[in-house]
């Protein structure tokens, strides 16, 4: 089973859940998760918790304990917040390149699924008639302690956008599309290095080529240890074929490390 994770404390999450149930025929089941009704459509469950999802480490184990079902993949339907209040539709995998400030553990990464996130990016862009930004975000926040692939898909960046009905519909339709198609998608999985939090060059590459990013280590977390870059490759559900570097958007030590690592592992090396 595939899982859409929602939370009562997040208005965007509740917006997306409402649109999933209204527009895609999810029905009530006899199951409960964290005391909340579980909804089902075909091989997809909608689960709801009562806490911030970024702190829900070992969620996959909790799902199995409470429902008897082991999830194949988890799509976190969430809000995105920014000081700039940029209207945006975003996707990213979770984890911490350094200190865990917002959930998860220090220097710990969740399992990325590049094809799922690329499909999300492409579908959000296709459906986006709001004129909002559509982009990846760099790997950040928790949960990091998950043994199955997962990704956040978010409405940003203020209360007005979180409650926007059209945005909720776009994300709901995107989630249904991704969970139906991610297993058969064929892209070139990549590790992204450098750039800002909203990964503009990685996003551009994903739109224009067959590259699909998993973990992205932005410039503000550089330098990154070799062991952690290796961990990011290991914690990607599809074999990584490419290491991509936003060259000007990276610190020297990290970009050279990325080049050396690509050579050592026999991976394609790309730079902008």
Buried (B, 14 or more C-beta within 10 A) or exposed (E): BBBBBBBBEBBBBBBBBBBBBEEBEBEEBEBEBBEBEBBBBEEBBBBBBEEBBBBBBEBBBBBBEBBEBEBBBBBBBBBBEBEEEBBBBBBBBBBBBEEBEEBBBEBBBBBBBBBBBBBBBBBBBEBBEBEBBBBBBBBBBBBBBBEBBBBBBBBBBBEEBBBBEEBBBBBBBBBBBBBBEBEEBEBBBBBBBBBBBBBBBBBBBBBEBEBBBBBBBBBEBBBBEBEBBBBBBEBBBBEBBBBBBBBEBBBEEBBEBBBEBBEEEEBEBBBB
